Amino acid sequence: MAKIAFWITAGPTLQDKALANTVLAGRLKIHRNQDVQVYFFGPGVQLAGQTEGPMAEALKTLSDSSVPMGACPFNAEQYGVTATVTDKGIVMEPAGEALVRLIDEGYQIVGV
């Protein structure tokens, strides 16, 4: 089984790029039962904080499929989306800690 972590840094101006990979993460979990995680960093946290539209739907799919999602708490505070992001089931974890943890756990990091 593959272990893939999607590291989403693409923000609102690159929504299509981030959305494609977020949807892919969900499909890998749902259709292939792969071990995937998604982490939002930088402008990606701002995008994850959107409350409507395709990204919100993709995040709901990930949550419903029990895909672990994380985000940088400092970026969430910076963009003013902490409550919105945590309401979507995204766990706050500092980026450095998340990156080292994912690598230690054997995940391949896919940057978007």
C-alpha positions in Angstrom: 0.0 0.0 0.0 1.3 3.5 -0.9 1.7 6.1 1.8 1.1 9.5 0.2 1.0 12.9 1.8 -0.3 15.8 -0.2 1.4 19.1 0.9 -1.0 21.8 -0.4 0.6 25.3 -0.6 -1.5 26.5 -3.5 -3.9 29.2 -2.4 -7.0 30.8 -3.8 -5.3 32.1 -6.9 -4.3 28.5 -7.7 -7.4 26.8 -6.6 -7.7 24.5 -9.6 -4.2 23.1 -8.9 -5.0 22.5 -5.2 -8.4 21.1 -5.9 -7.2 18.6 -8.4 -4.8 17.1 -5.8 -7.3 17.3 -3.0 -9.8 15.4 -5.1 -7.1 12.9 -6.1 -6.3 12.2 -2.4 -10.0 11.4 -1.8 -10.2 9.1 -4.8 -7.1 7.3 -3.8 -8.6 6.6 -0.4 -12.1 5.8 -1.6 -11.4 3.7 -4.7 -8.0 2.2 -3.8 -7.9 2.3 0.0 -4.5 4.0 -0.1 -3.0 5.5 3.0 -3.2 9.2 2.3 -2.9 12.4 4.3 -3.4 16.0 3.3 -1.6 19.0 4.9 -2.3 22.7 4.2 0.5 25.2 4.4 0.9 28.9 3.6 -1.8 30.1 1.2 -3.2 26.6 1.1 -4.5 27.2 4.6 -6.4 30.2 3.3 -7.9 28.1 0.6 -8.9 25.4 3.1 -10.7 28.0 5.1 -13.2 28.8 2.3 -16.6 27.8 3.4 -18.3 27.3 0.0 -17.6 25.8 -3.4 -15.6 22.9 -4.8 -12.8 23.0 -2.2 -15.3 22.9 0.6 -16.9 19.9 -1.1 -13.6 18.1 -1.6 -12.7 18.7 2.1 -16.0 17.2 3.2 -15.3 14.1 1.0 -11.9 13.8 2.7 -13.4 14.1 6.2 -16.2 11.7 5.4 -13.6 9.2 4.1 -11.5 9.6 7.3 -8.5 11.1 5.5 -6.3 12.8 8.1 -6.0 16.5 7.3 -3.7 19.0 9.0 -2.8 22.7 8.7 -0.3 25.1 10.0 -1.8 26.9 13.0 0.3 30.0 12.4 -1.0 30.3 8.8 -4.5 29.7 10.0 -4.2 32.6 12.5 -2.5 34.8 9.8 -5.4 34.3 7.4 -8.1 34.5 10.1 -9.5 31.0 9.3 -8.6 28.9 12.4 -12.3 28.3 13.4 -13.4 27.6 9.8 -10.5 25.2 9.2 -10.9 23.2 12.4 -14.7 23.0 11.9 -13.8 21.0 8.7 -11.9 18.4 10.8 -8.5 19.8 9.9 -6.1 19.4 12.9 -3.6 22.2 13.7 0.0 20.9 13.7 3.0 23.1 13.1 4.5 22.6 9.6 7.9 21.5 10.7 6.5 18.9 13.1 4.1 17.7 10.4 6.7 17.3 7.7 9.2 15.4 9.9 6.4 13.2 11.2 5.2 12.3 7.7 8.7 11.5 6.6 9.4 9.5 9.7 6.2 7.5 9.1 7.3 6.7 5.5 5.0 9.0 3.5 6.0 10.2 0.1 5.4 13.9 0.0 3.6 15.3 -3.0 3.9 19.1 -3.1 1.2 21.2 -4.7 
